Amino acid sequence: MTTILIVDDESGVRDLLSDTLRFAGYETEVAAHGREALDIWRRQRVDLCVVDINMPVMDGFEFLETVRKSDANTPVLLLSARDASEDIARGLRYGADDYVRKPFSVEELLLRVHAILRRTQGVGDEILTYSCGPLLMDTDRHEVSYDGEAIELSATEFRLLEMLMGRLDRLVTREQLLRDIWGMDFETETTVVDTYISYLRRKVHRDNFTPITTVRGVGFKMITPSAHG
């Protein structure tokens, strides 16, 4: 199981990140400042550190610099409300793998976490590209195109399309989508899935290409053009 260490002095942010990452299938450890995080990092294996910069006792820069003195491999994702480019440059110079500004969306954070772990854990057999007729998805580059023309998708729309294209010609239930994308229980009363399916159809359904079909009362299926006939 992949373990992610969350370091932030705000308890609300720690709880949000921990819940979000656990819903996504990761184990989490939490710390309120860099010194506490170092104790955790030293006594157990950590696959990724998500670290706020502005913290008491030991800030994110000090934590990162200390870690990098003996460990060049454990990836670190920095979080900060700071906009200054010199802070970004400083973090990258100290060895950060990525940088996310607060406030951030959980969708963006999950995408960054997934991308970092895919690079650093050396997953060689993961499918990085999907195709359905003229529609092409490159998950590594986070790009989608229709007949060579780029399609702009939000982080949530991208994850939804990835689930559908990854299960081409197979049913994907609303329960699966709610759990894997939004971290919700199926019993929750929500129309979020239908809303985002509608957004996605507006962007990828073109000409006579309409691959996203509804299986009434159950879920959705993305059908290849050859399967239409």
C-alpha positions as CSV (number, residue, x, y, z in Angstrom):
1,M,0.0,0.0,0.0
2,T,1.3,3.5,-0.9
3,T,1.8,5.7,2.1
4,I,1.6,9.5,1.9
5,L,2.8,11.8,4.6
6,I,0.7,15.0,5.0
7,V,2.4,17.9,6.8
8,D,0.4,21.0,7.5
9,D,-0.2,23.1,10.6
10,E,-3.9,23.6,9.8
11,S,-5.9,20.7,11.2
12,G,-8.7,21.3,8.7
13,V,-6.3,21.0,5.8
14,R,-4.7,17.8,7.2
15,D,-8.1,16.2,7.7
16,L,-9.3,17.2,4.2
17,L,-6.1,15.8,2.6
18,S,-6.1,12.7,4.6
19,D,-9.7,11.9,3.9
20,T,-9.3,12.6,0.2
21,L,-6.2,10.5,-0.2
22,R,-7.7,7.6,1.8
23,F,-10.8,7.7,-0.4
24,A,-8.4,7.5,-3.4
25,G,-6.9,4.3,-2.0
26,Y,-3.7,5.6,-0.2
27,E,-2.6,5.1,3.4
28,T,-1.8,8.4,5.1
29,E,0.3,9.7,8.0
30,V,-0.2,13.3,9.3
31,A,2.1,15.8,11.0
32,A,1.6,19.4,12.2
33,H,5.1,20.7,11.4
34,G,8.3,19.6,9.8
35,R,10.0,18.3,12.9
36,E,7.1,16.0,13.7
37,A,7.1,14.9,10.0
38,L,10.8,14.1,10.2
39,D,10.2,11.7,13.1
40,I,7.6,9.9,11.1
41,W,9.8,9.8,7.9
42,R,12.7,8.4,9.8
43,R,10.9,5.5,11.5
44,Q,8.8,4.2,8.6
45,R,8.6,4.0,4.8
46,V,6.9,6.9,3.1
47,D,6.2,7.0,-0.7
48,L,5.3,10.7,-1.0
49,C,5.4,13.8,1.3
50,V,2.8,16.5,0.8
51,V,4.2,19.4,2.7
52,D,3.0,23.0,3.4
53,I,5.7,25.6,3.3
54,N,4.4,28.0,6.0
55,M,4.5,26.1,9.3
56,P,5.8,26.7,12.9
57,V,8.8,24.9,14.5
58,M,10.1,23.7,11.1
59,D,8.7,25.0,7.8
60,G,8.4,23.1,4.5
61,F,11.7,24.4,3.1
62,E,13.6,23.3,6.1
63,F,11.9,19.9,6.1
64,L,12.7,19.4,2.4
65,E,16.3,20.5,2.8
66,T,16.8,18.1,5.7
67,V,15.3,15.2,3.9
68,R,17.3,15.8,0.7
69,K,20.6,15.7,2.7
70,S,20.2,11.9,3.1
71,D,17.4,11.0,0.7
72,A,17.3,12.1,-2.9
73,N,14.5,9.7,-3.9
74,T,11.4,10.2,-1.7
75,P,9.1,12.6,-3.7
76,V,7.9,15.8,-2.1
77,L,4.9,17.9,-3.2
78,L,4.9,21.4,-1.7
79,L,1.8,23.4,-0.8
80,S,1.8,27.1,-0.2
81,A,-0.4,30.2,-0.3
82,R,2.6,32.1,-1.6
83,D,2.5,33.3,-5.2
84,A,6.1,34.5,-5.4
85,S,8.1,32.8,-8.2
86,E,11.2,32.9,-6.1
87,D,9.5,30.5,-3.6
88,I,8.7,28.1,-6.4
89,A,12.2,28.3,-7.6
90,R,13.6,27.8,-4.1
91,G,11.4,24.7,-3.5
92,L,12.4,23.2,-6.8
93,R,16.1,24.0,-6.1
94,Y,15.9,22.2,-2.8
95,G,14.5,19.1,-4.6
96,A,10.7,19.4,-4.6
97,D,9.0,17.3,-7.3
98,D,6.0,19.5,-7.7
99,Y,4.3,22.6,-6.3
100,V,0.6,23.4,-5.7
101,R,-0.7,26.8,-4.7
102,K,-3.5,27.1,-2.0
103,P,-6.4,27.2,-2.3
104,F,-6.4,24.1,-4.5
105,S,-9.0,21.7,-5.8
106,V,-8.8,18.1,-4.5
107,E,-9.1,17.0,-8.1
108,E,-6.0,18.9,-9.1
109,L,-4.1,17.6,-6.0
110,L,-5.0,14.0,-6.8
111,L,-3.9,14.3,-10.4
112,R,-0.5,15.7,-9.2
113,V,-0.1,13.0,-6.6
114,H,-1.0,10.3,-9.1
115,A,1.5,11.7,-11.7
116,I,4.3,11.9,-9.2
117,L,3.8,8.4,-7.9
118,R,3.6,7.0,-11.5
119,R,6.9,8.6,-12.3
120,T,8.7,7.7,-9.1
121,Q,7.4,4.2,-8.5
122,G,8.4,3.2,-12.1
123,V,5.1,1.6,-13.1
124,G,6.0,0.2,-16.5
125,D,2.8,-1.7,-17.4
126,E,0.3,1.1,-16.8
127,I,-1.8,2.1,-19.8
128,L,-1.0,5.7,-20.6
129,T,-3.0,6.2,-23.7
130,Y,-6.6,5.3,-24.7
131,S,-8.5,5.7,-27.9
132,C,-12.1,5.5,-29.0
133,G,-12.6,6.2,-32.7
134,P,-11.3,9.8,-33.3
135,L,-10.9,10.4,-29.5
136,L,-7.5,10.0,-28.0
137,M,-6.5,10.4,-24.4
138,D,-2.9,10.6,-23.1
139,T,-3.0,10.3,-19.3
140,D,0.7,10.9,-18.9
141,R,0.5,14.3,-20.7
142,H,-3.0,14.9,-19.4
143,E,-4.2,15.6,-22.9
144,V,-7.4,14.7,-24.8
145,S,-7.9,15.3,-28.5
146,Y,-10.6,14.7,-31.2
147,D,-9.2,14.1,-34.7
148,G,-6.0,15.9,-33.6
149,E,-7.9,18.9,-32.1
150,A,-7.2,19.5,-28.4
151,I,-10.2,19.3,-26.0
152,E,-10.0,21.2,-22.8
153,L,-11.3,19.2,-19.8
154,S,-11.5,20.0,-16.1
155,A,-9.6,17.7,-13.7
156,T,-12.9,15.9,-12.8
157,E,-14.0,15.6,-16.4
158,F,-10.6,14.1,-17.3
159,R,-10.9,11.5,-14.5
160,L,-14.4,10.7,-15.6
161,L,-13.4,10.2,-19.2
162,E,-10.4,8.1,-18.1
163,M,-12.6,5.7,-16.2
164,L,-15.0,5.3,-19.2
165,M,-12.2,4.9,-21.8
166,G,-10.3,2.5,-19.5
167,R,-13.4,0.3,-19.5
168,L,-14.3,0.6,-23.2
169,D,-17.5,-1.2,-24.1
170,R,-18.1,-2.2,-20.5
171,L,-20.6,-0.9,-18.0
172,V,-19.4,1.6,-15.4
173,T,-21.9,2.0,-12.6
174,R,-22.8,5.2,-10.9
175,E,-21.6,3.6,-7.7
176,Q,-18.1,3.1,-9.1
177,L,-18.0,6.7,-10.4
178,L,-19.2,8.2,-7.1
179,R,-16.7,6.1,-5.1
180,D,-13.6,6.4,-7.3
181,I,-14.0,10.0,-8.5
182,W,-15.9,11.8,-5.7
183,G,-15.3,9.6,-2.8
184,M,-19.0,9.4,-2.0
185,D,-21.2,6.6,-0.8
186,F,-23.7,5.3,-3.4
187,E,-26.6,6.0,-1.0
188,T,-25.8,9.7,-1.2
189,E,-28.5,11.7,-3.0
190,T,-26.6,13.5,-5.7
191,T,-26.9,14.3,-9.4
192,V,-23.2,15.1,-9.7
193,V,-22.5,12.1,-12.0
194,D,-25.2,12.9,-14.5
195,T,-24.2,16.6,-14.4
196,Y,-20.6,15.7,-15.3
197,I,-21.6,13.2,-17.9
198,S,-23.6,16.0,-19.5
199,Y,-20.5,18.3,-19.5
200,L,-18.4,15.5,-21.0
201,R,-20.9,14.8,-23.8
202,R,-20.9,18.4,-24.8
203,K,-17.2,18.3,-25.3
204,V,-16.6,14.9,-26.9
205,H,-19.8,14.2,-28.8
206,R,-19.2,15.6,-32.3
207,D,-20.6,15.0,-35.7
208,N,-22.1,11.5,-35.5
209,F,-19.6,10.3,-32.9
210,T,-21.7,9.8,-29.7
211,P,-19.9,7.1,-27.7
212,I,-21.1,7.8,-24.2
213,T,-24.4,5.9,-23.6
214,T,-26.6,5.7,-20.6
215,V,-27.6,2.3,-19.1
216,R,-30.8,3.4,-17.5
217,G,-30.9,3.2,-13.7
218,V,-27.4,1.6,-13.6
219,G,-24.6,3.7,-15.1
220,F,-22.8,4.4,-18.3
221,K,-20.9,2.8,-21.1
222,M,-18.4,4.2,-23.7
223,I,-18.9,2.3,-26.9
224,T,-16.4,2.1,-29.7
225,P,-17.6,3.2,-33.2
226,S,-17.4,-0.4,-34.5
227,A,-19.5,-1.6,-31.6
228,H,-22.3,0.8,-32.6
229,G,-23.3,-1.4,-35.5
